[in-house]
Amino acid sequence: MPSSLHRPWFSDPPSMRGSVRLRWMVLAVLLLAGCGFDEEPADFRFLNPEPETIDPGRVSGQAGGRIASALFEGLCVRRHPDLQAIPAVAETIETTPDGRVWTFHLRDTVWSDGRPLSSEDFRFAWTRLLAPKTAARYANLLFAVKGARAFNRGEFTDPSRLGLRCPDPRTFVVELEHPVPYFLDLCAFYSLLPVPKHVVEAHPDLWIRPEFIVSNGPFVLDQWLLHRRIRMRRNPRYWNADAVTLEIVDAIAGDHANTNFNRYASGGLDWVDSDGVPAALVDRLSRRPDWHTAPYLSTYFYRFNLRRPPFDDRRVRQAFYFAVDAQSICTNVLRGGQLVAHSLVPPGLPGYQEVHLEGYDPDRARRLLAEAGYPDGEGLPKIELLFNTSESHRQIAEVLQQQWREILGARVELRNMEWKVFQATVQRGDYQIARGGWIGDYLDPSTFLDIWESGSGNNRTGFRSSVYDSLLQEAATTVDPAERMRQLHQLESIVTVQECIILPIYTYVVTNLYDASKWEGLEPTLLNTLHLGQLRRRSMEGER
Amino acid sequence: MIRFVLRRLLGTIPLLAAILVASFFFMRMAPGGPFDDERSLDPQVRANLEARYGLDRGLPEQLWLYVAGLSRGDLGPSFKYSGWTVREILSQALPVSLTLGMVALLLAMVTGIPLGVIGALYHRRWPDLVATGLSLFGICVPNFVLGPLLILVFVFGLHLLPLGGWGSLSQLILPAITLGAVRAAYIARLARAGTLEVVDLDFVRTARAKGLAERRVLLRHTLRLALLPVVTYLGPATASILVGSVVVEKIFAIPGLGTFFVNAALNRDYTLAMGTVLLYSTLLISLNILVDILHHLLDPRQELG
């Protein structure tokens, strides 16, 4: 028989008061465990999704790239805002007339722990990027280096056979298999940043943690709280530390546009990009003074699947292309200042004249479709248009569906898939028309043209052309820049005007919200990069 | 009692094993993999990555390696966040979710129980109407409406509280209210019904008859039985607060488990998804056992079974 029911009421322990106190203590402990106290405020707080990693060798996205570029400095940096690569850790740079051998003379600089930075650190970082064990996603950026491809494939393991040499601690020599006109721009890319050999070797997996990491750039890593905040502090040992004006910079994580915008609007963030702009607010925000946009090196397009009828017929592809009024999509659906894409390669690349596509022409569209044997859409099979699940993709797809029905008489069905499923499906080639997008990595048209090589994993259209492939090879080894740009232009015209394997819709814009009266050096760039070392606060006038 | 607890604990082992195997295969069966993206990987790079994460082995072998790691307390490396192990990620996210959940639940009890009891004591008079109205409101308004409403009033209207994030007490208030409101409403209704059922029973009358103060009758006799339904509800409530905080975490940018859980599934971050599922399951199972024990302590008539 349980005793508690029969315990006389007067024998109850006088514990009421005590247990209340205990409860409050538990609560207090819980609160203290979960929350710290408010800390030092940061000088600049920007929105940055939780990066996959900040290890330069493994970073493969903008979020990690921004942090890596703030912590480390490469042979070159991109100058804000025109992004031209200028010497950084390299003081002077020499190249042979054929563009195959590059010699970098390094400045006398140190890591944040005081150890001198040597050319060996660069060789170590680049070898590590190429080593199969690292499994770096951007290893291919260095494939032009002598022996790199074979080394990455594991055909040989002796790194001294790579075209990377360190004649002395302040000289780094790179030997390429063929000239790469944008090589200096690559040297400013986050994958090619130096890493501290002495730390990486001591802590191979944990070296990027705040307790171990050592860096050579404008900032050092202070704290990394997952999905919350990455805090960086000014690096007093950076060679150009006098030019850095911010003491503490916080990268704040957030993956929900409404929440991000609310945090910005309530003063919790100083800068957000399009991840902090709710689609429903674009109309209102775009009229505000803190709204800043600039063209983005990125194109929104649709892929045709050339392996399946009816899109194995070029005329059908062209008919579908000419039936699309991209202007109405930009002005009525997107409304954020996006530009109609008249080319695959977005405008703005130095020295390059992109293709100019003619665009919307309903009569021509109908004529082409009739020539292909489908007058007024008669006999045209049902078309399935595939996109990854998202409200704005759906809106665009609906416009396309309507325009194709009205102009071509085509029956188009929309089908959406969750991101990973979508990618796997398109990769398999199991579609007719599928949404696509491409962001350039470096300032050269080839970043948009390499992907259409026969059998390239990014091609995904089934397009195979020996003409295209050989011209691509030719352009890769052409030394004369003007001639090379002409070849690239020709390549672009093959995939768009001549073969029409894709349907460009619009050029993305970089959308940033920030108070320009307060910050100098935040102007949006073609690659949506942040240059935290070059960022400064304007005079105290605009103080909060 | 001890035998009961031991038996229940032993019973969780096959249950967790089943969950592990099922979630392992469900994850692998989902189309698309961790390395499928807008940007295809160079085949060599992809092979290197798959080798690094052991995806080049057969499924049974992968499962075996996972279980072997698990027995050493190793949940594997995250596929998406390549610098972190799943264990590290969970140990950063769990305290956040637990703190938020516990505060929300406490808040729910502190407001819900008095509201319900007052309603019952003033049965069908105006305090009852107010209490019932409030709890009806709490049940009807979903958290994705309540959260933004609170933000509108307290952040943008009154400038009293910061919006979102994690790190200070003031950042905890709004999400805890948002998360706790529905539960407070349920608790109020349960407490009201429970109290109404008990107030007229013999043992309460006896307590009054022997001259106890009304306060003591209520606190020591009535509530003890009246709150049983509330205790029963606490198990599922805690579970739903822990698992169902995803929306609130999103609205208030809170780095809790929910965020990682959803993202892990979307990213096909196999190890992180598995780790989260196992952690959630362990939490739910232990909570259920705890509720059974509590039940027994409050009402010894209930058999432990």
Interface residues (C-beta under 8 A of the other chain):
Chain A: P2 S4 L5 W9 D12 M16 L27 L30 L31 A33 G34 C35 G36 F37 D38 E39 E50 E52 T53 I54 D55 R58 S60 P132 K133 T134 A135 A136 R137 A139 N140 N152 R153 D205 L206 I208 R209 L225 L226 H227 R228 R229 I252 A253 G254 D255 H256 N258 T259 N260 N262 R263 A265 S266 G268 E418 W419 K420 V421 F422 Q423 A424 T425 Q427 G436 G437 W438 S456 G457 N458 R460
Chain B: A30 P31 G32 G33 D36 D37 E38 R39 S40 L41 D42 P43 Q44 V45 N48 L49 A51 R52 K80 Y81 S82 G83 W84 I89 Q92 A93 P95 V96 L98 T99 L100 M102 V103 L106 P148 I151 V155 F156 P162 L163 G164 G165 W166 G167 S168 L169 Q171 L172 A207 L212 L219 R220 K250 I251 F252 A253 P255 T259 F260 N263 L266 N267 R268 L297 P300
